Amino acid sequence: MAFINYVTQIQFDFGAVRLLAQECQRVGIAHPLVVTDAGVKAAGVLQKALDALGNIPVTIFDATPSNPTEAAVRAAAQLYQQQGCDGLIAVGGGSAIDCAKGVAIAATHPGPLTTYATIEGGSPRITEAVAPIIAVPTTSGTGSEVARGAIIIVDDHRKLGFHSWHLVPKAAICDPELTYGLPPMLTAATGMDAIAHCMETFMSAAFNPPADGIALDGLTRGWAHIERATRNGQDAEARRQLMSASMQGAMAFQKGLGCVHSLSHSLGGVQPRLHHGTLNAMFLPAVVTFNAQAESVQREQRLEKMAHAMGLTSASDIPAALADMNARLGLPKGLAAMGVERAWFDQVIDGALKDHCHGTNPRLASAQDYEAMLQAAM
């Protein structure tokens, strides 16, 4: 049975961060814990959010790592409880927003965070008692501000997903101006993350026509504007369109992702310093090639529709166009250039087969299939 749910209230405009105090009042947050990271703080973006909050008392946790960990969630949850906070404001990219979602669980639910991981059967254990979240994205990539899931590296080093409709932020404030200072390589990597979301969810075989439409439109916007945003971070229209593509990718991926994310999640757990969006960009050409043989993809001409959205002549042009885009954006040539070693493959494949995205790929991958994709992405 198809389950389709769109529930987040979104404020999307240049300068929308000024509505932060208003949204706190609407949601009922009187003393938020602001979850962010050192980079957002150093760039002055955190201060814009704090200025918008005015006289609302806040507590700040600015130690979110580039890939959020259970240890960081634990530290932030302890601060939340000690300071008597009643809600969360995530200011940052997907890492900060996902960390805040982890805190929303840990601060209000008993036991270790792993108890609530999706592959551990933990989703039903996440209740409406979670702390309310307002998300203020500062990158255009994960779209976590409108999604029900979070990806967190737990204490045993697995990179796990946590999913519940209770985790969807009560408000998303999407202000393209907050992305103006994002460096070119982060713009490129997070932008390819958004494109990967749109492409993978569109290829997924699940029945969700609204998600398909949102994803295909998001791909059109993201593909047309990622180079402009990377080359000129002050290009307002490119930043607006890329932020929309990011938001749309996450609105759509309730339908399911696939092998790109199975591999990225697993490899990111093996080596946490690797950037998730960059990994997605590396895996996309090989996964699109693999998915071209899927019965549902062929029957519904999904690659042909993506090719049209990307301005390409043929579906067969997509893998090469993705590799060419990666090169034009200045991203690594492959996994080897990122320091990935073949000795890691068995561990990565094992994790990919167990990942929550594995089962929603349109063509079920075997261990041998994953090894071939890893080899192709090297």
C-alpha positions in Angstrom: 0.0 0.0 0.0 1.3 3.5 -0.9 1.6 5.9 2.0 1.9 9.6 1.0 2.4 12.3 3.6 3.4 16.0 3.4 3.2 17.8 6.7 6.0 20.4 7.1 5.2 24.1 7.3 7.8 25.9 5.1 8.8 29.6 5.0 10.8 30.0 1.8 12.1 33.4 0.8 15.1 35.7 0.9 15.4 37.0 4.4 13.0 34.3 5.8 15.3 33.8 8.8 13.7 37.0 10.2 10.6 34.9 10.9 12.4 32.7 13.4 10.9 34.2 16.6 7.5 34.1 15.0 7.8 30.4 14.3 9.1 29.7 17.8 5.9 31.4 19.2 3.7 29.4 16.7 5.4 26.1 17.6 5.4 26.8 21.3 9.2 26.9 21.9 10.1 29.4 24.7 13.7 28.3 25.4 15.4 26.5 22.5 18.6 24.6 22.3 20.3 25.9 19.1 22.2 23.0 17.4 24.8 24.1 15.0 28.5 23.7 14.2 31.7 25.6 14.4 31.8 26.5 10.7 28.3 28.0 10.7 29.3 30.0 13.8 32.6 31.2 12.3 30.8 32.3 9.1 28.5 34.6 11.0 25.4 32.7 9.9 24.5 31.5 13.4 24.5 35.2 14.6 21.9 36.0 12.0 19.6 33.4 13.5 20.3 34.6 17.0 19.6 38.2 16.0 16.3 37.0 14.6 15.4 35.4 17.9 15.6 38.8 19.7 15.0 38.4 23.4 14.1 34.7 23.4 16.5 32.9 25.8 18.7 30.3 24.0 21.3 27.7 24.8 23.8 26.9 22.1 25.4 23.6 21.2 28.0 24.3 18.5 30.0 21.0 18.5 28.1 19.1 15.8 30.7 17.0 13.8 30.7 16.9 10.0 29.0 13.5 10.3 26.8 13.6 13.5 27.6 11.0 16.1 25.8 9.4 18.9 28.3 11.0 21.3 27.5 14.5 20.0 23.8 13.7 20.3 24.3 12.5 23.9 26.3 15.7 24.8 23.6 18.0 23.3 20.8 16.1 24.9 22.4 16.4 28.3 22.8 20.2 27.8 19.1 20.3 26.6 18.0 18.7 29.9 20.3 20.6 32.2 19.2 24.0 30.8 15.5 23.2 30.8 15.1 23.6 27.1 11.7 23.0 25.5 12.6 22.7 21.8 15.3 22.7 19.2 16.5 25.0 16.5 18.9 23.5 14.0 21.0 26.0 12.1 23.3 24.4 9.6 23.5 21.7 7.0 22.2 18.2 7.2 24.7 17.3 10.0 23.2 19.9 12.4 19.6 19.1 11.5 20.2 15.4 11.8 22.0 15.9 15.1 19.0 17.9 16.3 16.7 15.1 15.4 18.9 12.7 17.4 18.6 15.1 20.3 14.9 15.3 19.9 14.8 11.5 20.5 17.5 11.2 23.1 16.3 14.0 25.3 12.8 12.6 25.6 13.1 8.8 25.2 14.9 6.3 27.5 17.8 4.0 26.5 20.6 4.2 24.0 20.0 6.0 20.7 20.6 2.7 18.7 17.3 1.4 20.2 15.4 3.8 17.8 17.4 3.0 14.6 15.2 2.0 11.7 17.1 -1.3 10.9 16.8 -2.2 14.6 13.1 -2.0 14.4 13.2 1.3 16.3 10.9 3.5 14.3 7.7 2.6 16.1 9.5 3.3 19.4 9.8 7.0 18.5 6.8 8.7 19.9 5.1 12.1 19.8 7.1 13.0 23.0 10.0 14.0 20.8 11.2 17.6 21.3 9.8 20.0 18.6 12.3 21.1 16.0 12.6 24.2 13.8 15.1 23.7 11.0 17.1 26.5 9.3 19.2 25.0 6.5 22.4 26.8 5.6 23.3 24.4 2.7 21.3 23.1 -0.3 21.8 19.4 0.0 20.2 17.0 2.3 16.8 18.6 2.6 16.6 17.3 6.2 14.5 20.3 7.1 11.5 18.7 5.5 12.3 15.0 6.0 11.3 12.4 8.6 14.8 10.9 8.9 18.2 11.4 10.3 21.5 9.7 9.7 23.8 9.3 12.7 27.0 7.3 13.3 26.2 5.3 16.5 28.7 4.2 19.1 29.6 0.9 17.3 30.6 3.0 14.2 27.6 2.0 12.1 26.0 4.9 10.1 22.3 4.3 10.8 19.0 5.9 9.8 16.3 7.0 12.3 12.9 7.6 10.8 9.6 8.7 12.2 7.0 11.2 11.1 7.3 12.6 14.6 10.8 13.8 13.6 9.6 16.1 10.8 10.5 19.6 11.9 7.5 21.7 12.9 8.8 24.5 10.7 11.4 24.8 8.0 12.9 28.2 7.3 14.5 28.1 3.9 16.4 31.4 3.3 18.7 31.3 0.2 20.7 34.2 1.6 22.1 32.0 4.3 23.9 29.9 1.6 25.7 32.9 -0.1 28.9 32.3 1.9 29.0 28.5 1.3 32.4 27.7 -0.3 32.4 26.4 -4.0 33.3 22.8 -3.1 30.6 22.6 -0.4 28.1 24.1 -2.8 29.0 21.5 -5.4 29.0 18.5 -3.0 25.8 19.4 -1.3 24.2 20.3 -4.6 25.0 16.9 -6.0 23.5 15.4 -2.8 20.2 17.1 -3.7 20.4 15.9 -7.3 21.1 12.4 -6.1 18.0 12.5 -3.9 15.9 13.7 -6.9 17.3 11.0 -9.2 17.2 8.1 -6.8 13.7 8.7 -5.5 12.5 9.1 -9.1 14.0 5.7 -10.1 12.5 3.9 -7.0 9.7 1.5 -8.0 7.4 2.5 -5.2 4.0 4.1 -6.2 4.0 7.8 -5.2 3.1 10.0 -8.2 3.4 13.3 -6.2 6.9 12.4 -5.1 7.8 11.6 -8.8 6.6 15.0 -9.9 8.4 16.8 -7.1 11.6 14.9 -7.7 11.6 15.4 -11.5 11.0 19.2 -11.1 13.7 19.3 -8.4 16.2 17.6 -10.8 15.4 20.1 -13.5 16.1 23.0 -11.1 19.1 21.6 -9.5 20.8 20.4 -12.7 20.3 23.8 -14.4 21.6 25.9 -11.5 24.3 23.9 -9.7 27.2 25.2 -11.8 26.0 28.8 -11.5 25.8 28.6 -7.8 29.2 26.9 -7.5 30.9 29.5 -9.7 29.2 32.5 -8.1 28.0 32.0 -4.6 26.2 35.4 -4.7 24.0 34.4 -7.7 20.7 34.9 -5.9 18.6 33.0 -8.5 20.9 30.0 -8.6 21.0 29.8 -4.8 17.1 30.0 -4.7 16.7 27.3 -7.3 19.3 25.0 -5.7 17.7 25.4 -2.3 14.4 24.5 -3.8 15.9 21.4 -5.5 17.3 20.4 -2.1 13.9 20.8 -0.4 12.1 19.0 -3.2 14.5 16.0 -3.1 13.8 15.5 0.5 10.0 16.0 0.1 10.2 13.3 -2.5 12.5 10.7 -0.9 9.8 9.5 1.4 9.2 7.2 -1.6 12.6 5.6 -1.0 16.2 5.9 -2.2 18.6 3.2 -3.4 22.1 1.9 -4.0 23.7 5.3 -4.1 22.7 5.9 -0.5 23.2 2.4 0.7 26.9 2.6 -0.4 27.3 6.2 0.8 25.9 5.5 4.2 28.1 2.4 4.6 31.3 3.9 3.3 30.6 7.0 5.5 30.5 4.8 8.5 33.7 3.1 7.6 35.5 6.4 7.1 33.5 9.3 8.7 35.7 12.1 7.3 34.3 11.4 3.8 31.6 13.9 2.7 28.2 12.3 2.1 27.3 14.5 -0.9 30.6 13.9 -2.6 30.2 10.1 -2.2 26.7 10.3 -3.7 28.2 12.2 -6.7 30.9 9.4 -7.1 28.3 6.6 -7.0 25.6 8.1 -9.2 27.0 7.1 -12.7 27.5 3.5 -11.7 24.1 3.2 -10.0 22.2 4.8 -12.9 23.9 2.3 -15.2 22.9 -0.6 -12.9 19.3 0.6 -12.6 18.9 1.0 -16.4 18.1 -2.8 -16.5 15.4 -2.6 -13.8 12.0 -3.6 -15.2 10.1 -0.7 -13.6 12.6 1.8 -14.8 12.3 0.5 -18.4 8.5 0.1 -18.3 7.9 3.7 -17.1 10.8 5.2 -19.2 12.2 6.8 -16.0 15.7 7.4 -17.4 14.3 9.0 -20.5 12.3 11.4 -18.4 15.4 12.2 -16.3 17.4 12.8 -19.5 14.8 15.3 -20.7 14.9 17.1 -17.3 18.7 17.3 -17.7 18.6 18.6 -21.2 20.2 15.4 -22.6 19.4 13.7 -25.9 19.2 10.1 -24.7 18.9 8.2 -21.4 22.2 6.5 -22.3 23.9 9.9 -21.9 23.1 10.2 -18.2 26.1 8.4 -16.6 28.6 10.3 -18.8 26.8 13.6 -18.1 27.0 13.0 -14.4 30.7 12.2 -14.5 31.3 15.3 -16.7 29.3 17.5 -14.2 31.4 16.2 -11.3 34.5 17.2 -13.3 33.2 20.6 -14.2 32.3 21.3 -10.5 35.8 20.3 -9.4 34.8 17.3 -7.5 37.2 14.3 -7.1 37.6 12.0 -10.1 36.6 9.0 -8.1 36.7 7.2 -4.7 40.5 6.6 -5.0 41.1 10.3 -5.1 39.1 10.6 -1.9 41.4 8.1 -0.2 39.1 5.1 -0.4 40.9 1.7 -0.3 39.8 -1.5 -1.9 40.6 -3.3 1.4 37.4 -1.6 2.8 35.1 -3.1 0.1 33.9 -6.2 2.1 32.9 -4.0 5.1 31.2 -1.4 2.8 29.3 -4.1 0.9 28.1 -5.7 4.2 26.8 -2.4 5.4 25.2 -1.5 2.1 23.3 -4.8 2.1 21.9 -4.0 5.5 21.2 -0.3 4.9 17.6 0.9 5.0 17.9 2.2 1.4 19.0 -1.1 0.0 15.4 -2.5 -0.4 13.9 0.5 -2.2 16.4 0.5 -5.1 14.4 -0.5 -8.3 16.7 -3.4 -8.9 17.8 -5.5 -5.9 21.6 -5.5 -5.7 23.7 -8.5 -4.7 27.1 -8.3 -3.0 28.7 -8.8 -6.4 26.7 -5.9 -7.8 27.8 -3.6 -5.1 31.4 -4.7 -5.6 31.1 -3.8 -9.3 29.6 -0.4 -8.4 32.5 0.3 -6.0 35.0 -0.7 -8.7 33.3 1.5 -11.2 33.3 4.5 -8.8 37.0 4.2 -7.9 
